[in-house]
Amino acid sequence: MRTTTIKRSVGLATLAAALLASASAHAADPAYVGTWASDLGQCKVAQERQEAPLVLSKDGYDQHETHCKFKSVDGADGEWKVKSDCTVEGNAEPYDFTLTVSGDTLTVTDEAGSRDLLACK
């Protein structure tokens, strides 16, 4: 009976440690991680549609038929310079841009200019 109690305690301690590590890793995500849209109505659009919102992860993004893997992300405190390799409608393309987060607004700046997106909640 005592062995079962010890195993259960160790199992609960392991689970608690894993949950804390997961929460710490999530808390460490950059501010740009999330779903972003031109307007809040766009937040509900499925990725199968051309007007889908931008879904950013720590190491890439997806938006409809565009999928990017970040090669490098430099910066902190609300601004990151990103170099990425993307696939757009099946064609490979490099894409370099800057992400700036201020409150609930993400500004994406590239050679074509900048655009502001709102955080989907």
N, C-alpha and C positions, 0 to 999 in steps of 0.2 A: 504494500500500500504506500509506503514511504517513497519508493522508487517512482511510482506513478505521480505523486505530488511533486517531486523534484523535476521530473521530465515536463510536467505541465507548467511549472514555474519557469523553467528554462525556455520552453516553447513560447510562453507569453512574453518573456523578456526579449526573445529574438524577434517576435512580431512587433513589439513596441519599438525596438531599435530600428527595424526596417521601415516602420511608418514614420518615425522621426527623420530618418535619412531621406525618405521620399519627400517629406514636407520641406526639408532643408534644400534639396535639389530643386524643388519647384519654386521655392522662395528665391533661389539664385538665378532664375530665368531672367533674361534681360526684359526691360519694359516693353520692347517691341513684340514680344511673343503674345499672340492672340489672333482674333479675327477682326478685320478692319474693313470699312465700307465707305463709299462716297456719301451715303445717307443711311439712316438707321433702317429704312425699309429694305435695303439691299442685304442686310444681315441675314434675312430669312431665305434668300435665294440659294437653291441647291447648286453644288459645284458642276453639275451637268449643263448648267445654263451659262451662256457667255457673260452675263452680267453678275456672276457670282462674286462674293466678297473675297478679299485677300486673306489667306490663312497663313500666318507666319509662325514658324517654330524657331527654336534656338539655332538650328542649322540649315534652314531652307524655307521655301514657301511654295504654296499651291494656289492657283487661281484659274479655274476652268481648265483649259488645255495647256496651261503654262505651269511647269514644275521646275523649281530651282534648288540646287544644292549649293550651300555657301562654301567657298574655298577658304575665305578668310573674313573675319569680322574684327575690325579694330575700333576701339572707342569705349566709352562708358558715359555715365552721367547724362543720359538722354540723347547722345548722338553716336552713330556707328557708321563707319565706312565699310561697305560690303563688296566683295568680289565673289561672283557666283558663276556657275555653269548651269545653263537652263536648257530645257527642251520645250519648244513652243510649237504646238501642233505637230510634234514628231521631229522637228528640226533642232539640232544642237546650236546654241548661241551663248557666247559669254555675255554677262550683264553685270556692270558695276554701278553702284548707286549708294546714296546715303539715306539712312533712316534717322529721323529726329522725332522724339516723343516729348510732348508737352501736355501734361494732364491726360485728357481723353482723345488727344489728336496726334496722329502719326503723319509726318510729312515725309514723302518719298521724293528724293531729288536725284535726277539723272541728267544725261546730256540733253534731253528734250525739255527740261524744266522741272517744276515741282508740283506735287498735288497733295492735298490734305485729305486724310481719311479719318473717320470716327471709329472709336472702339465699339464693337458689338458687345452687348452684355446679355 
